[in-house]
Amino acid sequence: MSARLTVVGLGSGNPDRLTLGIIKKLKAAAVVYVRTAEHPVMAALAELEIASQSFDGLYVSLDSFPEVYEAITSRLMEEALAAPDGTEIVYAVPGHPMVAESAVSQLRRRCPEAGITLEILGGESFLDEAFVRLGFDPIEGFQLLDASGIRSSQLQPELHTLIGQVYDSFTASETKLCLMELYPAEYEVIVGHALGVEQEEQILRVPLYELDRIDGYGNLSLVYVPANRAENARRRTFARLHEIVDTLRSPEGCPWDREQTHESLRKNLIEETYEVLETIDEDDPDHMKEELGDLLLQIMLHSQIEEELGTFSVYDVIEGLNDKLIFRHPHVFGDMSAADAEEALKNWDGMKAEEKRLKGVKPESESALSGVPRDLPALMKAYKLQKKAAKVGFDWDNITDVLAKIREEVDELQEAIESGAAAEDQMLELGDLLFAATNAARFIGADPEEALTRTNRKFVSRFAYIEQQLQDRGTNVKESSLETMEQLWQEAKVQERK
């Protein structure tokens, strides 16, 4: 047995709202603890001659709120276990005990295990005052968020949103930055200080960008973001994108979108991927943003087709990706470590193999070359095949041997051409040369696809220089000699070095 521990709520700040039952509990208690003495009701308790001890010192001595709440919980449980049977210890908190009170949540979890009798008596929460003073009905759709842990993924513009625990300007600034990921900078929000407390209440309407520029933040502050049900309010949400694609594929949607299948969309997926790559090569962020959207649309359409068949939805795709990323990064989300990128890659490969075992696939029974997509561009596929072969020791010893192999393949291609070998044989010799060149790229740490892309870009740039110079002279490439174009080509190379 132990003492009885009772948690009571002191309300939002107006002492007139204290219930008679809570006052009786406070007066009858052997000892009263309060989370903080920085609360308007404390003056009224003093008038009622209710003595109390606060935990304010913990906020100064400890580094974080979780540590404070853990310390409060442990202290109250120690007091309850040490007190004589039948003793009543009261712990009083601002507002309602079940609203934004971490220590109370911990007490509810831990007291039964320790054999401590716990009773919780409600009180007026800051929500009650917010509904009245700010004038909205929560049944219309409402969410309560904690400023200390707010994330943009939690925000739903179509709901009334109250953000509590806005203790200071720094917390207000963090809240503002989070909200601005979804709301316009000019969107009007409301700051409430000490709602319902006579002579202390302040209700301020400000544009979002000024949220951290006003004074008065403290223990009784909150931010209210009115619901925004305008069509453009959800444009930045993934849920809205899912709805749009669903609508496009519906009987009332777009005829073209309804007709599409995985097969008909296949080429679109490839084209959009290459258009994204082009924006990367051109270092064009604005264009990249647009093209990534087009690529995302392809993913959404393929997922939507499967959702209509009942196999999976895009949310299943996201869940699978999240699970995979966490599983394959034990050095981030688990207890493994990785000193550098190479070690992280080893972890990744190891967890991929473990995934296969969990699915009943034996990695050791697979070919060393398995896992390379069939339809990759040939140069990229050659690079990946060689990397996989090298992992099991099938590789050249050094770059000198690779270069010798390239020269050998050049000789064999030349011989095939000069001997008049069949076109198929000449093509195979050319393939051998390209494959050997890909090995050289791997040995010098270069991606052959990127290397050739850069050379293509360089060729286009130099040829454009030739065309421009000829145009300035009143002629064009069709009317110019090879010697003239070669001279301009060399000029273009000089221009590149300047």
C-alpha positions in Angstrom: 0.0 0.0 0.0 0.9 3.6 -0.4 -0.4 7.1 -0.3 -3.1 8.2 -2.6 -1.9 10.5 -5.5 -4.5 12.9 -6.9 -3.9 15.1 -9.9 -6.1 18.2 -10.3 -6.4 20.9 -12.9 -6.2 24.6 -11.9 -7.9 25.8 -15.0 -6.8 28.2 -17.7 -6.1 31.0 -15.3 -9.3 32.5 -14.0 -9.7 31.5 -10.3 -13.5 31.9 -10.6 -13.5 28.8 -12.8 -12.0 26.5 -10.1 -14.5 23.8 -9.1 -15.6 23.4 -5.5 -14.5 19.8 -5.6 -10.9 20.7 -6.6 -10.8 23.4 -3.9 -11.9 20.8 -1.3 -9.2 18.4 -2.5 -6.5 21.0 -2.2 -7.5 22.0 1.3 -7.7 18.4 2.5 -4.4 17.3 1.0 -1.5 16.4 3.3 0.8 18.1 0.8 0.2 20.0 -2.5 2.7 20.1 -5.3 2.2 22.4 -8.3 4.0 22.0 -11.6 4.6 25.8 -11.7 3.9 28.7 -9.4 3.8 30.9 -12.5 0.0 30.7 -12.9 -2.7 33.3 -12.2 -4.6 30.9 -9.9 -1.7 30.7 -7.4 -2.7 34.0 -5.8 -6.2 32.7 -5.1 -4.7 29.6 -3.5 -2.7 31.8 -1.2 -5.8 33.6 -0.2 -7.4 30.3 0.6 -4.4 29.5 2.7 -3.5 26.5 0.6 0.3 26.0 0.8 2.1 24.3 -2.0 5.5 23.4 -3.4 6.4 24.0 -7.0 8.7 22.2 -9.4 9.9 25.4 -11.0 13.5 24.7 -9.9 13.6 21.7 -12.2 13.1 23.9 -15.2 16.3 25.7 -14.3 18.4 22.8 -13.3 17.5 20.4 -16.1 18.3 20.8 -19.8 15.0 19.7 -21.5 11.3 19.5 -20.9 11.3 15.6 -21.1 13.9 15.5 -18.3 11.7 17.9 -16.2 8.6 15.8 -16.6 10.5 12.6 -15.9 11.9 14.1 -12.7 8.4 15.4 -11.6 7.0 11.9 -12.2 9.7 10.1 -10.2 9.5 12.6 -7.4 5.7 12.3 -7.0 5.9 8.5 -7.1 8.7 8.4 -4.5 6.7 10.7 -2.2 3.6 8.5 -2.6 5.5 5.3 -1.9 7.2 6.8 1.2 4.1 8.4 2.8 1.9 6.6 5.3 -1.1 4.6 4.0 -4.1 6.8 3.4 -2.1 10.0 3.0 -3.4 12.1 0.1 -0.9 13.9 -2.1 -2.2 16.4 -4.6 -0.4 17.4 -7.7 -1.9 20.5 -9.3 -1.3 21.4 -13.0 -2.4 24.4 -15.1 -5.5 23.8 -17.2 -6.8 20.2 -17.5 -4.6 17.3 -16.3 -5.2 15.4 -19.6 -4.3 18.2 -21.9 -0.6 18.7 -22.7 0.7 17.3 -19.4 3.4 14.8 -20.1 4.1 14.0 -16.4 0.4 13.1 -16.0 0.6 10.7 -18.9 3.7 9.1 -17.3 1.9 8.8 -13.9 -1.0 7.1 -15.6 1.3 4.5 -17.1 3.7 4.0 -14.1 1.5 4.2 -11.0 -0.5 1.0 -11.5 2.7 -0.9 -12.0 4.0 0.5 -8.7 0.8 -0.1 -6.8 0.0 3.6 -6.4 -3.6 4.7 -6.4 -4.0 7.5 -8.9 -7.0 9.8 -9.3 -7.4 12.5 -11.8 -9.9 15.4 -11.5 -10.4 17.6 -14.5 -10.4 21.3 -14.6 -11.1 24.0 -17.2 -8.4 23.6 -19.9 -7.1 26.4 -22.1 -9.1 24.7 -24.9 -12.4 25.7 -23.2 -11.4 29.4 -23.1 -10.0 29.2 -26.7 -13.3 27.9 -28.1 -15.2 30.8 -26.4 -12.7 33.6 -26.8 -11.6 32.8 -30.4 -15.1 31.9 -31.5 -14.9 28.6 -33.4 -16.7 25.3 -33.0 -14.3 22.3 -32.8 -17.0 20.0 -34.4 -16.2 21.7 -37.7 -12.8 20.0 -37.6 -10.1 20.8 -35.1 -6.5 19.7 -34.2 -4.3 20.6 -31.2 -0.6 20.6 -31.8 2.4 21.1 -29.5 4.7 23.9 -30.6 7.8 22.1 -29.2 7.4 19.3 -31.7 5.3 20.7 -34.5 6.0 19.3 -38.0 4.6 20.4 -41.3 3.3 16.9 -42.1 0.8 17.4 -39.2 -0.8 20.5 -40.7 -4.2 20.2 -42.3 -5.4 23.6 -43.5 -9.0 22.6 -43.7 -9.1 22.2 -39.9 -9.1 24.8 -37.1 -5.6 24.5 -35.6 -4.6 25.4 -32.0 -0.9 25.3 -31.2 -0.1 25.2 -27.5 3.1 25.5 -25.5 4.3 28.6 -27.4 6.4 29.7 -24.4 8.7 32.3 -26.0 9.7 34.1 -29.2 12.1 31.3 -30.2 9.2 28.7 -30.1 7.0 31.2 -32.0 9.7 31.5 -34.7 10.0 27.7 -35.1 6.2 27.5 -35.3 6.1 30.3 -37.9 8.7 28.5 -40.1 6.7 25.3 -39.9 3.4 27.0 -40.8 5.0 28.9 -43.7 5.7 25.6 -45.4 2.0 25.3 -46.1 0.4 28.7 -45.5 1.0 32.0 -47.2 3.2 34.5 -45.4 0.3 36.9 -45.2 -2.2 34.4 -43.8 -3.8 35.9 -40.7 -3.2 34.0 -37.5 -4.3 34.8 -33.9 -2.1 34.9 -30.8 -3.8 34.4 -27.5 -2.1 35.4 -24.2 -3.7 34.4 -20.9 -7.2 33.8 -22.4 -9.9 34.4 -19.9 -7.6 35.9 -17.3 -8.9 39.3 -16.3 -6.6 42.2 -17.1 -4.0 39.8 -18.6 -5.8 38.5 -21.7 -4.5 39.6 -25.1 -5.8 38.5 -28.4 -3.7 39.7 -31.4 -4.3 39.2 -35.1 -1.2 39.2 -37.2 0.0 38.0 -40.6 1.9 34.8 -40.2 5.3 36.3 -41.1 5.0 38.6 -37.9 4.3 35.7 -35.5 7.6 35.9 -33.8 7.8 39.7 -33.8 5.2 40.3 -31.1 5.8 40.4 -27.3 4.1 38.7 -24.4 4.8 35.0 -25.0 4.7 32.8 -21.9 3.2 29.8 -20.2 -0.3 30.9 -21.1 0.2 31.6 -24.8 -1.2 29.8 -27.8 -1.5 30.3 -31.6 -4.7 29.8 -33.5 -4.7 29.2 -37.2 -8.2 29.5 -38.6 -9.4 26.8 -40.9 -8.9 27.6 -44.6 -11.1 25.6 -46.9 -10.3 27.5 -50.1 -9.4 25.3 -53.0 -5.8 26.5 -53.1 -5.2 25.9 -49.4 -4.3 22.2 -49.9 -2.2 22.6 -53.1 1.0 21.7 -51.2 -0.4 18.5 -49.7 0.2 14.9 -50.9 -3.4 14.0 -50.0 -4.6 16.6 -52.5 -2.4 15.2 -55.3 -3.8 11.7 -54.6 -7.3 13.1 -54.9 -6.6 14.8 -58.2 -5.1 11.7 -59.8 -8.1 9.7 -58.5 -10.5 12.2 -60.0 -8.6 12.2 -63.4 -9.0 8.4 -63.5 -12.6 8.4 -62.4 -15.6 8.0 -64.8 -16.2 11.8 -64.5 -12.5 12.5 -65.1 -10.3 12.9 -68.2 -10.9 10.5 -71.1 -7.2 10.3 -71.8 -6.2 9.5 -68.2 -8.9 6.8 -67.9 -7.6 5.0 -71.0 -4.0 4.7 -69.8 -2.4 1.4 -68.7 1.0 0.4 -67.4 2.0 -0.4 -70.9 0.8 2.8 -72.5 2.5 4.9 -69.8 5.8 3.0 -70.0 7.4 5.4 -72.5 6.2 8.4 -70.6 8.0 7.2 -67.5 11.2 6.8 -69.4 10.9 10.2 -71.1 10.1 12.0 -67.9 13.1 10.4 -66.2 15.4 11.6 -68.9 13.9 15.1 -68.8 14.7 15.2 -65.1 18.3 14.1 -65.8 18.6 16.9 -68.3 17.6 19.5 -65.7 20.3 18.1 -63.4 22.9 18.3 -66.2 21.9 21.9 -66.9 21.8 22.8 -63.2 18.4 24.4 -63.6 16.5 24.2 -60.3 13.3 25.8 -61.6 13.0 23.5 -64.5 14.0 20.6 -62.3 11.1 21.3 -59.9 8.7 21.1 -62.9 10.1 17.9 -64.3 10.2 16.2 -61.0 6.5 16.9 -60.7 6.0 15.3 -64.1 7.9 12.3 -63.0 5.9 12.1 -59.8 2.7 12.1 -61.8 3.9 9.0 -63.6 4.4 7.3 -60.3 1.0 8.4 -59.1 -0.7 7.1 -62.2 0.9 3.7 -62.1 -0.1 3.5 -58.4 -3.6 4.6 -59.1 -4.1 1.9 -61.7 -3.2 -0.7 -59.1 -5.3 1.0 -56.4 -8.3 0.6 -58.8 -7.5 -3.1 -59.1 -7.3 -3.4 -55.3 -3.6 -4.6 -55.2 -2.0 -1.6 -53.6 -2.1 2.2 -53.4 0.5 4.9 -53.4 0.4 4.9 -49.6 1.5 1.3 -49.7 4.3 2.4 -51.9 5.3 5.0 -49.4 5.1 2.6 -46.5 7.2 0.1 -48.3 9.8 2.7 -49.1 9.9 4.0 -45.5 10.3 0.4 -44.2 13.1 -0.3 -46.7 15.0 2.9 -45.9 14.9 2.3 -42.1 15.8 -1.4 -42.5 18.7 -0.7 -44.8 20.2 2.1 -42.7 20.9 0.3 -39.3 23.7 2.8 -38.9 21.1 5.6 -38.7 18.0 4.0 -37.3 19.6 1.0 -35.4 22.6 0.1 -33.4 25.2 -0.4 -36.2 27.8 2.2 -37.2 29.3 3.5 -40.4 32.4 5.6 -40.4 32.1 6.7 -44.1 30.1 6.3 -47.3 31.9 3.1 -48.2 31.0 1.4 -45.0 27.4 2.7 -45.2 27.2 1.1 -48.7 28.4 -2.2 -47.3 25.6 -2.0 -44.6 23.1 -1.3 -47.4 24.2 -4.3 -49.4 24.2 -6.5 -46.3 20.6 -5.5 -45.4 19.5 -6.1 -49.0 20.7 -9.6 -48.7 19.0 -10.0 -45.3 15.7 -8.7 -46.9 15.9 -11.5 -49.5 16.5 -14.1 -46.8 13.4 -12.9 -44.9 11.4 -13.2 -48.1 12.6 -16.8 -48.5 15.2 -16.0 -51.2 18.7 -17.4 -50.8 21.1 -14.7 -52.0 23.9 -17.3 -52.3 21.9 -19.3 -54.8 21.5 -16.3 -57.1 23.8 -15.3 -59.9 26.5 -12.7 -58.9 25.1 -10.6 -61.8 21.4 -10.7 -60.7 19.6 -7.5 -59.8 20.7 -5.5 -62.8 17.5 -4.2 -64.6 17.0 -5.7 -68.0 16.0 -2.5 -69.8 18.8 -0.2 -68.5 20.6 1.8 -71.2 23.4 -0.4 -72.5 26.3 1.7 -71.2 24.8 2.0 -67.7 24.1 -1.8 -67.7 27.6 -2.6 -68.7 28.9 -0.5 -65.8 26.6 -2.3 -63.3 27.4 -5.7 -64.6 31.2 -5.1 -64.3 30.8 -3.7 -60.7 28.9 -6.9 -59.7 31.5 -9.1 -61.3 34.3 -7.2 -59.6 32.7 -7.8 -56.2 33.3 -11.5 -56.5 36.9 -11.1 -57.8 36.3 -11.3 -61.6 38.2 -8.1 -62.5 41.4 -6.6 -63.9 44.3 -6.1 -61.6 45.0 -2.5 -62.6 44.1 0.2 -65.1 47.2 -0.5 -67.2 45.7 -3.9 -68.1 42.4 -2.3 -68.9 44.0 0.2 -71.3 45.9 -2.7 -72.9 42.5 -4.4 -73.4 41.1 -1.3 -75.0 44.0 -1.2 -77.5 43.4 -4.9 -78.2 39.7 -4.3 -78.9 40.6 -1.3 -81.2 42.9 -3.5 -83.2 40.2 -6.2 -83.5 37.6 -3.7 -84.6 40.0 -2.3 -87.2 40.8 -5.8 -88.5 37.1 -6.6 -88.8 36.5 -3.4 -90.8 39.5 -3.8 -93.1 38.8 -7.5 -93.7 35.3 -6.7 -94.8 33.8 -8.8 -92.0 30.0 -9.1 -91.8 28.2 -6.0 -90.3 27.1 -8.1 -87.3 30.7 -9.1 -86.6 31.8 -5.5 -86.8 29.1 -4.4 -84.5 30.1 -7.1 -81.9 33.7 -5.9 -82.1 32.5 -2.3 -81.5 30.5 -3.5 -78.5 33.6 -5.2 -77.1 35.5 -1.9 -77.4 32.7 0.0 -75.6 32.6 -2.6 -72.9 36.3 -2.3 -72.3 36.1 1.5 -72.3 33.4 1.1 -69.6 35.9 -0.8 -67.5 38.3 2.1 -67.8 35.6 4.4 -66.5 35.1 2.2 -63.5 38.8 2.1 -62.6 39.2 5.8 -62.6 36.0 6.3 -60.6 33.9 7.8 -63.4 30.4 7.0 -64.4 30.6 6.2 -68.1 27.0 7.5 -68.7 27.9 10.8 -67.1 31.3 10.9 -69.0 29.6 10.4 -72.3 26.8 12.9 -71.4 29.4 15.6 -70.7 31.2 14.8 -74.0 27.9 15.1 -75.8 27.2 18.4 -74.2 30.7 19.6 -75.1 30.2 18.5 -78.7 26.9 20.4 -78.9 28.5 23.5 -77.4 31.4 23.5 -79.8 29.2 22.8 -82.8 26.9 25.6 -81.8 30.0 27.9 -81.8 30.8 26.8 -85.4 27.3 27.5 -86.5 27.2 30.9 -84.9 30.5 32.0 -86.3 29.5 30.8 -89.8 26.2 32.7 -89.5 28.0 35.8 -88.5 30.0 35.5 -91.8 26.8 35.1 -93.8 27.2 31.4 -94.5 26.3 28.0 -92.8 27.7 24.5 -92.2 26.3 23.1 -95.5 28.2 25.7 -97.5 31.5 25.5 -95.5 34.5 23.3 -96.0 35.7 20.7 -93.4 38.9 22.7 -93.0 37.0 25.9 -92.1 34.8 24.0 -89.6 37.9 22.3 -88.1 39.5 25.7 -87.6 36.4 27.0 -85.8 36.3 23.8 -83.8 39.8 24.5 -82.5 38.7 28.1 -81.7 35.8 26.8 -79.7 38.2 24.7 -77.6 40.3 27.8 -76.9 37.2 29.7 -75.8 36.3 26.9 -73.4 39.6 27.4 -71.6 39.1 31.1 -71.1 
